[in-house]
Amino acid sequence: MTAHAPAPHRTTGEPALGELLDDPILHAVLRRDGISLGDLEAAIAGARARLAVAPEAQDGSSSLSQ
């Protein structure tokens, strides 16, 4: 088995969302689960919208950690 060098990503070491959405394995899992790419993109957009309006706690901690 040959080891492959990891793809260069941002400083976080994580792939960009666009790269993940283009991944054929993700597409296979979505097909298996009966979810369209459009459904996933809509869920992501909804989460982004909710996070954009979520109030931060006064102490600076995220409301998601509660």
DSSP file (Angstrom, degrees, kcal/mol; ACC not computed):
  #  RESIDUE AA STRUCTURE BP1 BP2  ACC     N-H-->O    O-->H-N    N-H-->O    O-->H-N    TCO  KAPPA ALPHA  PHI   PSI    X-CA   Y-CA   Z-CA
    1    1 A M              0   0    0      0, 0.0     2,-0.4     0, 0.0     0, 0.0   0.000 360.0 360.0 360.0 129.4    0.0    0.0    0.0
    2    2 A T        -     0   0    0      1,-0.0     2,-0.3     0, 0.0     0, 0.0  -0.770 360.0-131.9 -94.8 130.9    1.4    3.3   -1.0
    3    3 A A        -     0   0    0     -2,-0.4     2,-0.4     1,-0.0    -1,-0.0  -0.622  20.4-148.1 -79.4 138.0    1.1    6.3    1.3
    4    4 A H        -     0   0    0     -2,-0.3     3,-0.1     3,-0.0    -1,-0.0  -0.851  17.8-114.1-106.7 142.5   -0.1    9.5   -0.3
    5    5 A A        -     0   0    0     -2,-0.4     2,-0.0     1,-0.1    -1,-0.0  -0.514  42.2-104.0 -69.7 139.8    0.9   13.0    0.8
    6    6 A P        -     0   0    0      0, 0.0    -1,-0.1     0, 0.0     3,-0.1  -0.335  39.2-101.6 -64.7 147.5   -2.0   14.9    2.2
    7    7 A A        -     0   0    0      1,-0.1     2,-0.3     6,-0.1    -3,-0.0  -0.414  43.4-100.3 -66.4 143.1   -3.5   17.5   -0.1
    8    8 A P        +     0   0    0      0, 0.0     2,-0.3     0, 0.0    -1,-0.1  -0.496  53.6 170.9 -68.4 129.2   -2.5   21.0    0.8
    9    9 A H        -     0   0    0      1,-0.3     0, 0.0    -2,-0.3     0, 0.0  -0.749  39.6 -68.9-128.2 175.8   -5.2   22.7    2.8
   10   10 A R    >   -     0   0    0      4,-0.7     3,-2.4    -2,-0.3    -1,-0.3   0.010  68.1 -81.6 -56.4 176.0   -5.6   25.9    4.7
   11   11 A T  T 3  S+     0   0    0      1,-0.3    -1,-0.1     2,-0.1    -2,-0.0   0.662 127.5  68.2 -60.8 -16.4   -3.7   26.3    7.9
   12   12 A T  T 3  S-     0   0    0      2,-0.2    -1,-0.3     1,-0.1    -2,-0.1   0.686 102.9-129.0 -75.7 -16.8   -6.3   24.3    9.7
   13   13 A G  S <  S+     0   0    0     -3,-2.4    -2,-0.1     1,-0.3    -6,-0.1   0.514  71.4 118.5  79.7   4.0   -5.3   21.2    7.8
   14   14 A E        -     0   0    0     -4,-0.1    -4,-0.7     1,-0.1    -1,-0.3  -0.792  68.7-110.4-104.4 146.3   -9.0   20.7    6.9
   15   15 A P        -     0   0    0      0, 0.0    -6,-0.1     0, 0.0     2,-0.1  -0.351  38.2-101.2 -69.8 154.5  -10.3   20.6    3.4
   16   16 A A     >  -     0   0    0      1,-0.1     4,-1.9    -2,-0.0     3,-0.4  -0.375  31.7-111.7 -69.4 154.6  -12.5   23.4    2.2
   17   17 A L  H  > S+     0   0    0      1,-0.2     4,-2.7     2,-0.2     5,-0.2   0.887 118.1  57.2 -57.0 -40.7  -16.3   22.8    2.1
   18   18 A G  H  > S+     0   0    0      1,-0.2     4,-1.0     2,-0.2    -1,-0.2   0.878 104.8  51.4 -59.4 -38.4  -16.2   22.9   -1.7
   19   19 A E  H  4 S+     0   0    0     -3,-0.4     4,-0.4     2,-0.2     3,-0.4   0.913 110.8  48.2 -64.7 -42.1  -13.6   20.1   -1.8
   20   20 A L  H >< S+     0   0    0     -4,-1.9     3,-1.2     1,-0.2     6,-0.2   0.905 108.9  52.9 -64.2 -41.1  -15.8   18.0    0.5
   21   21 A L  H 3< S+     0   0    0     -4,-2.7    -1,-0.2     1,-0.3    -2,-0.2   0.717 108.8  51.1 -69.5 -19.1  -18.9   18.6   -1.6
   22   22 A D  T 3< S+     0   0    0     -4,-1.0    -1,-0.3    -3,-0.4    -2,-0.2   0.498  82.9 117.2 -90.8  -5.3  -17.0   17.4   -4.7
   23   23 A D    <>  -     0   0    0     -3,-1.2     4,-1.9    -4,-0.4     3,-0.2  -0.464  60.3-147.1 -70.7 125.4  -15.8   14.2   -3.1
   24   24 A P  H  > S+     0   0    0      0, 0.0     4,-2.1     0, 0.0    -1,-0.2   0.800  98.6  58.1 -63.7 -27.9  -17.2   11.1   -4.8
   25   25 A I  H  > S+     0   0    0      2,-0.2     4,-2.3     1,-0.2     5,-0.2   0.922 105.2  49.9 -67.4 -42.1  -17.4    9.2   -1.5
   26   26 A L  H  > S+     0   0    0     -6,-0.2     4,-2.7     1,-0.2    -1,-0.2   0.920 109.9  51.6 -59.2 -43.3  -19.7   11.9   -0.1
   27   27 A H  H  X S+     0   0    0     -4,-1.9     4,-2.4     1,-0.2    -1,-0.2   0.892 109.0  50.4 -61.7 -39.5  -21.8   11.6   -3.2
   28   28 A A  H  X S+     0   0    0     -4,-2.1     4,-2.5     2,-0.2    -1,-0.2   0.910 111.6  47.6 -65.1 -41.9  -22.0    7.8   -2.8
   29   29 A V  H  X S+     0   0    0     -4,-2.3     4,-2.3     2,-0.2    -2,-0.2   0.911 111.3  50.8 -66.3 -42.0  -23.1    8.2    0.9
   30   30 A L  H  X>S+     0   0    0     -4,-2.7     5,-2.9     2,-0.2     4,-0.6   0.928 111.3  48.2 -60.9 -44.8  -25.7   10.8    0.0
   31   31 A R  H ><5S+     0   0    0     -4,-2.4     3,-1.1     1,-0.2    -2,-0.2   0.934 111.2  50.5 -59.7 -46.2  -27.1    8.5   -2.7
   32   32 A R  H 3<5S+     0   0    0     -4,-2.5    -1,-0.2     1,-0.3    -2,-0.2   0.884 114.2  44.6 -59.0 -39.2  -27.2    5.6   -0.3
   33   33 A D  H 3<5S-     0   0    0     -4,-2.3    -1,-0.3    -5,-0.2    -2,-0.2   0.469 113.3-117.3 -87.0  -1.9  -29.0    7.7    2.3
   34   34 A G  T <<5 +     0   0    0     -3,-1.1     2,-0.4    -4,-0.6    -3,-0.2   0.817  69.3 135.5  72.7  30.3  -31.4    9.2   -0.3
   35   35 A I      < -     0   0    0     -5,-2.9    -1,-0.3    -6,-0.2     2,-0.2  -0.933  46.7-139.3-114.2 132.6  -30.2   12.7    0.2
   36   36 A S     >  -     0   0    0     -2,-0.4     4,-2.0     1,-0.1     5,-0.2  -0.509  22.7-118.1 -85.7 159.0  -29.5   15.0   -2.7
   37   37 A L  H  > S+     0   0    0      1,-0.2     4,-2.8     2,-0.2     5,-0.2   0.869 118.4  56.8 -60.9 -35.9  -26.6   17.4   -2.9
   38   38 A G  H  > S+     0   0    0      2,-0.2     4,-2.3     1,-0.2    -1,-0.2   0.890 104.3  51.8 -61.9 -40.4  -29.1   20.2   -3.0
   39   39 A D  H  > S+     0   0    0      2,-0.2     4,-2.2     1,-0.2    -2,-0.2   0.923 111.7  46.7 -61.4 -44.3  -30.7   19.0    0.3
   40   40 A L  H  X S+     0   0    0     -4,-2.0     4,-2.4     1,-0.2    -2,-0.2   0.925 112.1  49.8 -64.0 -45.0  -27.2   19.0    1.9
   41   41 A E  H  X S+     0   0    0     -4,-2.8     4,-2.5     1,-0.2    -1,-0.2   0.877 110.3  51.1 -62.8 -37.2  -26.4   22.4    0.6
   42   42 A A  H  X S+     0   0    0     -4,-2.3     4,-2.4     2,-0.2    -1,-0.2   0.899 109.7  50.0 -66.0 -40.1  -29.7   23.7    1.9
   43   43 A A  H  X S+     0   0    0     -4,-2.2     4,-2.3     2,-0.2    -2,-0.2   0.899 111.6  48.5 -64.3 -40.2  -29.0   22.3    5.3
   44   44 A I  H  X S+     0   0    0     -4,-2.4     4,-2.6     2,-0.2    -2,-0.2   0.922 111.3  49.7 -65.3 -44.0  -25.6   23.9    5.3
   45   45 A A  H  X S+     0   0    0     -4,-2.5     4,-2.3     1,-0.2    -2,-0.2   0.900 111.0  50.3 -62.1 -40.6  -27.1   27.3    4.2
   46   46 A G  H  X S+     0   0    0     -4,-2.4     4,-2.4     2,-0.2    -1,-0.2   0.907 110.9  48.2 -63.8 -42.1  -29.7   27.0    7.0
   47   47 A A  H  X S+     0   0    0     -4,-2.3     4,-2.6     2,-0.2    -2,-0.2   0.909 110.9  51.1 -65.3 -41.5  -27.1   26.3    9.6
   48   48 A R  H  X S+     0   0    0     -4,-2.6     4,-2.0     1,-0.2    -2,-0.2   0.916 110.3  49.6 -60.9 -42.2  -24.9   29.2    8.4
   49   49 A A  H  X S+     0   0    0     -4,-2.3     4,-1.1     2,-0.2    -2,-0.2   0.914 112.0  47.5 -64.3 -42.8  -27.9   31.5    8.6
   50   50 A R  H  X S+     0   0    0     -4,-2.4     4,-0.8     1,-0.2     3,-0.4   0.902 112.6  49.2 -65.4 -39.8  -28.7   30.4   12.2
   51   51 A L  H  < S+     0   0    0     -4,-2.6     3,-0.3     1,-0.2    -1,-0.2   0.841 105.1  58.9 -67.6 -32.3  -25.1   30.7   13.3
   52   52 A A  H  < S+     0   0    0     -4,-2.0    -1,-0.2     1,-0.2    -2,-0.2   0.797 115.2  34.7 -67.5 -27.7  -24.9   34.2   11.8
   53   53 A V  H  < S+     0   0    0     -4,-1.1    -1,-0.2    -3,-0.4    -2,-0.2   0.455  87.6 118.1-106.0  -2.0  -27.8   35.4   14.0
   54   54 A A     <  -     0   0    0     -4,-0.8     2,-0.1    -3,-0.3     9,-0.1  -0.487  67.4-123.2 -67.9 126.7  -27.0   33.3   17.1
   55   55 A P        -     0   0    0      0, 0.0     8,-0.3     0, 0.0     2,-0.3  -0.460  19.8-129.3 -71.3 141.8  -26.3   35.7   20.0
   56   56 A E        -     0   0    0     -2,-0.1     6,-0.2     6,-0.1     5,-0.1  -0.656  27.9-106.5 -86.0 146.2  -22.9   35.2   21.7
   57   57 A A    >   -     0   0    0      4,-1.8     3,-1.9    -2,-0.3    -1,-0.1  -0.346  30.1-111.7 -67.2 155.0  -22.9   34.9   25.5
   58   58 A Q  T 3  S+     0   0    0      1,-0.3    -1,-0.1     2,-0.1    -2,-0.0   0.810 117.0  57.8 -59.9 -32.1  -21.6   37.9   27.4
   59   59 A D  T 3  S-     0   0    0      2,-0.1    -1,-0.3     1,-0.1     3,-0.1   0.435 120.2-107.7 -82.0   3.6  -18.5   36.0   28.5
   60   60 A G  S <  S+     0   0    0     -3,-1.9     2,-0.2     1,-0.3    -2,-0.1   0.383  76.7 131.9  90.3  -4.8  -17.5   35.4   24.9
   61   61 A S        -     0   0    0      1,-0.1    -4,-1.8    -5,-0.1    -1,-0.3  -0.504  63.5-101.6 -80.7 153.5  -18.4   31.7   24.9
   62   62 A S    >   -     0   0    0     -6,-0.2     3,-1.0    -2,-0.2     4,-0.2  -0.422  15.1-133.6 -73.1 144.9  -20.5   30.3   22.1
   63   63 A S  G >  S+     0   0    0     -8,-0.3     3,-0.8     1,-0.2    -1,-0.1   0.662 103.6  68.9 -70.5 -14.6  -24.1   29.6   22.7
   64   64 A L  G 3  S+     0   0    0      1,-0.2    -1,-0.2     2,-0.1    -2,-0.0   0.715  89.3  61.6 -75.6 -20.4  -23.5   26.2   21.0
   65   65 A S  G <         0   0    0     -3,-1.0    -1,-0.2     1,-0.2    -2,-0.2   0.516 360.0 360.0 -85.7  -3.4  -21.4   24.9   23.9
   66   66 A Q    <         0   0    0     -3,-0.8    -1,-0.2    -4,-0.2    -2,-0.1   0.463 360.0 360.0 -87.5 360.0  -24.2   25.2   26.4
